[in-house]
């Protein structure tokens, strides 16, 4: 087993690494308008959602957010995004889906400072916080969004329980992430045992790979210009560019990338299922 895989097999070590990794990325890529830290999405035929000229350069990443968020109505709702990264998805969804309020939360304090400076949108706020200990009262939100972050969490079931706690009855968890094949069974078990009901799920490896390929040239150029040489291999893997471990695993099926729409049952329905 490669050293990085051995380290990441420990949840506590994995979380400690992410606490260092994301602020490091924020510092090295400051000024590059890297608004998204997620992979991307493109359908066949192309998704072709209308975008402003400002948003167009980030189309592949925006389309992943659009795919995830469009699984439930958000207009006039209170929305929480857990692990919002550099806030590009939060800004796009707040401007496009017109929620009443949109809160982006992230563990990376440098990322939150970046978001507050870069994304000034009515109704959009950013707060520091831990996905496994959400700093909100029960039933505060109509929707929780989580895009490509839960593989970093120490205890994924704890995040699911926290998402259910802060959701109002009938509220939705709109979610996308990946797992390698040896972790899929545990992933599925945690989702099945969560206090939420799965309304729909979809494997989106092909769509994510198309999106990654659209971003590849831009990311390789960014890595060459702004990332120290000793970090190139690791950052290329993180970005999922062609030939990286992530890209090969997603293409071969060794890694499964999925999107989900889950709902918190209404009290009467919850009682009927006991």
Backbone torsions as a table, in degrees:
resi	resn	phi	psi	omega
1	UNK	NA	127.4	177.1
2	UNK	-58.2	152.0	-176.6
3	UNK	-55.9	-44.1	-177.4
4	UNK	-62.3	-38.1	178.3
5	UNK	-66.7	-39.1	178.4
6	UNK	-62.6	-43.6	179.3
7	UNK	-64.2	-44.1	-176.3
8	UNK	-72.7	-12.5	177.1
9	UNK	-71.3	-19.0	175.4
10	UNK	-91.7	120.3	-177.0
11	UNK	-60.3	-42.1	-177.2
12	UNK	-67.9	-40.5	177.6
13	UNK	-66.7	-40.9	179.6
14	UNK	-58.8	-45.5	-178.7
15	UNK	-67.4	-36.9	177.4
16	UNK	-63.7	-39.7	178.2
17	UNK	-62.7	-45.2	-179.0
18	UNK	-63.8	-32.8	178.9
19	UNK	-62.7	-29.3	178.4
20	UNK	-89.6	-39.8	-170.8
21	UNK	-64.4	-48.4	-174.6
22	UNK	-68.4	-42.8	173.0
23	UNK	-61.4	-34.3	177.1
24	UNK	-61.9	-45.1	177.1
25	UNK	-61.5	-43.9	-179.2
26	UNK	-58.9	-43.7	-178.7
27	UNK	-67.3	-45.0	-176.5
28	UNK	-69.4	-29.3	-173.6
29	UNK	-107.6	12.8	176.7
30	UNK	-59.3	135.5	179.0
31	UNK	90.2	-4.7	-178.5
32	UNK	-97.4	3.8	-178.2
33	UNK	55.1	40.4	174.3
34	UNK	-84.5	91.1	-172.1
35	UNK	-90.8	-10.3	-177.2
36	UNK	-128.8	136.5	176.3
37	UNK	-115.0	9.9	179.0
38	UNK	-98.5	168.3	171.2
39	UNK	-71.7	-154.9	-167.5
40	UNK	-141.4	-174.2	-171.8
41	UNK	-156.5	131.7	172.3
42	UNK	-150.0	130.5	178.6
43	UNK	-90.1	172.9	176.2
44	UNK	-132.3	107.4	6.5
45	UNK	-69.1	166.3	-174.7
46	UNK	-55.8	149.1	-176.3
47	UNK	-63.1	-42.9	170.4
48	UNK	59.7	34.9	173.7
49	UNK	-68.4	145.1	178.7
50	UNK	-71.2	132.9	179.6
51	UNK	-131.5	151.9	174.6
52	UNK	-72.7	159.7	175.8
53	UNK	-56.0	-33.7	178.9
54	UNK	-65.9	-36.1	-177.5
55	UNK	-84.7	-22.0	-171.0
56	UNK	-54.2	-41.6	-179.8
57	UNK	-59.9	-22.5	-179.2
58	UNK	-102.7	19.4	-175.5
59	UNK	-50.4	-50.9	-176.4
60	UNK	-58.0	-41.1	179.6
61	UNK	-72.9	-39.3	177.6
62	UNK	-60.2	-39.0	-177.4
63	UNK	-65.0	-29.9	174.3
64	UNK	-65.6	-46.5	176.7
65	UNK	-60.6	-42.7	-179.5
66	UNK	-61.8	-45.0	178.7
67	UNK	-58.1	-46.2	-177.3
68	UNK	-68.5	-47.6	-172.4
69	UNK	-73.4	-27.2	-175.9
70	UNK	-76.8	4.4	178.7
71	UNK	-76.6	-11.2	178.8
72	UNK	-150.2	152.0	179.4
73	UNK	-70.0	132.3	180.0
74	UNK	-114.6	-12.6	-177.3
75	UNK	-59.1	129.0	178.9
76	UNK	73.7	8.9	-176.6
77	UNK	-101.0	163.6	171.8
78	UNK	-96.4	119.2	-170.8
79	UNK	-120.4	137.7	173.6
80	UNK	-118.8	128.2	169.3
81	UNK	-105.5	120.9	179.1
82	UNK	-94.4	126.8	-176.2
83	UNK	67.9	68.6	-173.2
84	UNK	-86.3	-3.3	175.8
85	UNK	62.1	-126.9	179.2
86	UNK	-94.6	10.6	166.4
87	UNK	82.8	3.2	-179.3
88	UNK	-63.4	-41.8	178.6
89	UNK	-66.8	-40.9	178.5
90	UNK	-60.7	-44.8	179.9
91	UNK	-62.7	-46.2	-179.3
92	UNK	-61.8	-47.3	-177.3
93	UNK	-67.7	-38.2	179.1
94	UNK	-64.2	-36.7	-179.0
95	UNK	-79.9	-29.7	-170.4
96	UNK	-98.7	-41.5	-174.8
97	UNK	-93.2	-8.2	172.5
98	UNK	55.3	51.6	172.2
99	UNK	-68.8	162.7	175.4
100	UNK	-66.1	-42.9	176.3
101	UNK	-148.8	147.5	-179.6
102	UNK	-133.9	121.5	179.1
103	UNK	-113.8	124.9	174.1
104	UNK	-102.7	129.1	-179.4
105	UNK	-120.3	140.6	177.1
106	UNK	-153.0	152.2	179.8
107	UNK	-78.1	-19.4	-174.8
108	UNK	-86.2	105.5	-177.5
109	UNK	-64.3	-33.0	176.9
110	UNK	-65.9	-37.3	177.6
111	UNK	-65.9	-40.1	178.6
112	UNK	-65.0	-40.7	176.8
113	UNK	-62.1	-42.2	177.1
114	UNK	-60.1	-47.7	-178.5
115	UNK	-58.9	-44.0	-177.5
116	UNK	-65.5	-32.2	179.2
117	UNK	-79.8	-36.3	-171.0
118	UNK	-89.0	-36.6	-170.4
119	UNK	-110.9	98.1	179.0
120	UNK	-111.5	94.1	-175.8
121	UNK	-129.1	136.5	178.0
122	UNK	-56.1	131.2	177.5
123	UNK	82.3	-0.6	-178.0
124	UNK	-104.3	128.1	179.6
125	UNK	-136.0	153.4	179.8
126	UNK	-127.2	135.9	-178.7
127	UNK	-136.2	146.7	173.4
128	UNK	-77.5	148.7	178.2
129	UNK	172.0	167.3	-175.9
130	UNK	-103.6	131.8	-179.3
131	UNK	-61.4	-24.7	-177.0
132	UNK	-94.9	-2.4	176.5
133	UNK	-145.8	73.8	-173.6
134	UNK	-68.9	130.1	-174.8
135	UNK	-85.7	54.0	-177.2
136	UNK	-137.4	154.6	177.0
137	UNK	-71.5	156.6	175.9
138	UNK	-57.5	145.7	175.0
139	UNK	56.9	46.1	-179.9
140	UNK	-92.5	-17.4	-170.6
141	UNK	-133.8	152.9	175.1
142	UNK	-91.5	-21.4	-179.6
143	UNK	-149.7	142.2	170.9
144	UNK	-119.6	129.3	179.1
145	UNK	-112.0	136.7	179.3
146	UNK	-145.7	112.8	-174.2
147	UNK	-118.1	111.7	168.2
148	UNK	55.2	49.9	-179.9
149	UNK	-135.1	-24.5	-168.8
150	UNK	-67.9	-19.0	176.7
151	UNK	-67.5	-14.4	177.7
152	UNK	-86.7	-11.9	-170.5
153	UNK	-78.9	146.7	177.7
154	UNK	-66.6	-41.3	-176.6
155	UNK	-135.9	93.6	-179.0
156	UNK	-58.0	-42.9	178.1
157	UNK	-58.7	-32.5	178.9
158	UNK	-66.6	-39.5	175.4
159	UNK	-61.2	-45.5	179.7
160	UNK	-60.0	-41.1	178.3
161	UNK	-64.8	-39.6	178.6
162	UNK	-67.7	-41.0	177.1
163	UNK	-60.0	-43.5	178.8
164	UNK	-64.6	-38.1	-179.1
165	UNK	-62.1	-43.6	-175.2
166	UNK	-85.0	-8.9	177.1
167	UNK	-82.1	144.1	169.9
168	UNK	-77.3	154.2	175.5
169	UNK	-53.5	134.8	-176.2
170	UNK	85.7	-4.6	179.2
171	UNK	-77.3	164.0	-171.9
172	UNK	-118.7	141.8	163.7
173	UNK	-100.6	116.6	-179.2
174	UNK	-107.7	116.2	-157.0
175	UNK	-142.5	141.7	173.2
176	UNK	-147.5	139.5	176.4
177	UNK	-170.3	-179.0	-178.7
178	UNK	-129.4	159.8	170.7
179	UNK	-145.4	147.1	169.6
180	UNK	-74.7	159.0	-169.6
181	UNK	-57.2	-35.0	-177.7
182	UNK	-73.4	-7.9	177.3
183	UNK	-111.2	-0.6	-175.3
184	UNK	-66.3	-41.9	-177.2
185	UNK	-61.0	-43.8	178.0
186	UNK	-65.7	-37.1	176.8
187	UNK	-60.3	-51.3	-178.5
188	UNK	-63.5	-38.6	179.5
189	UNK	-64.0	-43.6	179.6
190	UNK	-61.9	-41.6	178.9
191	UNK	-66.2	-40.1	-179.1
192	UNK	-67.4	-31.4	-176.8
193	UNK	-92.5	-4.8	-179.0
194	UNK	-68.6	155.1	177.6
195	UNK	-77.4	44.0	-178.9
196	UNK	-141.0	153.5	178.5
197	UNK	-108.7	132.7	178.0
198	UNK	-76.4	118.7	176.0
199	UNK	-89.0	-37.8	177.3
200	UNK	-158.6	153.5	174.3
201	UNK	-144.7	155.6	-176.9
202	UNK	-151.6	132.7	172.4
203	UNK	-84.4	125.7	-170.9
204	UNK	-124.6	29.7	178.4
205	UNK	-51.9	-48.7	-174.9
206	UNK	-63.1	-41.9	-178.8
207	UNK	-68.3	-39.2	179.2
208	UNK	-67.5	-41.1	178.1
209	UNK	-61.4	-41.5	177.0
210	UNK	-60.8	-43.3	179.8
211	UNK	-64.4	-42.6	177.5
212	UNK	-58.7	-43.4	-179.0
213	UNK	-63.2	-34.8	177.7
214	UNK	-66.4	-29.9	-177.9
215	UNK	-89.5	-10.9	-165.6
216	UNK	-58.4	-47.9	-175.9
217	UNK	-62.1	-44.3	179.9
218	UNK	-61.0	-44.0	-176.9
219	UNK	-69.4	-40.2	178.8
220	UNK	-62.9	-39.1	177.1
221	UNK	-64.8	-43.3	179.5
222	UNK	-62.6	-44.2	179.8
223	UNK	-62.4	-44.0	-179.1
224	UNK	-62.2	-36.1	-175.3
225	UNK	-84.4	-34.0	-165.9
226	UNK	-120.6	-10.3	-175.4
227	UNK	-106.4	133.1	177.4
228	UNK	-56.9	144.5	-175.1
229	UNK	-54.1	-36.8	-177.3
230	UNK	-69.1	-14.2	179.4
231	UNK	-101.2	-3.8	-172.9
232	UNK	-56.2	-48.4	-176.6
233	UNK	-61.3	-44.4	-178.9
234	UNK	-65.5	-42.5	-178.7
235	UNK	-70.6	-35.6	175.2
236	UNK	-61.2	-39.2	177.1
237	UNK	-66.4	-43.8	178.1
238	UNK	-59.3	-39.5	-179.7
239	UNK	-78.3	-14.2	177.1
240	UNK	72.8	22.4	-176.2
241	UNK	-65.8	161.1	-176.4
242	UNK	-53.1	129.3	-179.1
243	UNK	94.6	-12.9	178.1
244	UNK	-74.0	163.6	-179.8
245	UNK	-59.6	-42.1	-179.7
246	UNK	-63.3	-46.2	-178.5
247	UNK	-61.3	-46.3	-179.2
248	UNK	-65.2	-40.1	-179.2
249	UNK	-67.5	-38.3	178.6
250	UNK	-68.9	-37.7	-179.3
251	UNK	-69.9	-36.7	-177.4
252	UNK	-81.3	-15.1	-175.4
253	UNK	91.4	1.5	175.3
254	UNK	-66.5	-21.1	177.1
255	UNK	-124.6	136.9	179.5
256	UNK	-111.9	124.0	175.9
257	UNK	-107.2	126.6	-174.2
258	UNK	-135.8	153.9	169.9
259	UNK	-117.4	148.4	-176.8
260	UNK	-137.0	149.9	165.5
261	UNK	-123.2	116.5	178.7
262	UNK	-118.4	150.3	-178.1
263	UNK	-127.0	144.2	173.4
264	UNK	-84.9	120.7	-175.1
265	UNK	-61.9	148.2	169.8
266	UNK	-65.8	152.4	-175.1
267	UNK	-54.0	-43.2	-179.3
268	UNK	-63.0	-41.5	179.9
269	UNK	-67.6	-39.5	178.7
270	UNK	-61.4	-40.2	179.8
271	UNK	-66.3	-37.3	-177.8
272	UNK	-67.5	-25.3	-176.6
273	UNK	-86.7	-8.0	-178.8
274	UNK	-78.0	NA	NA
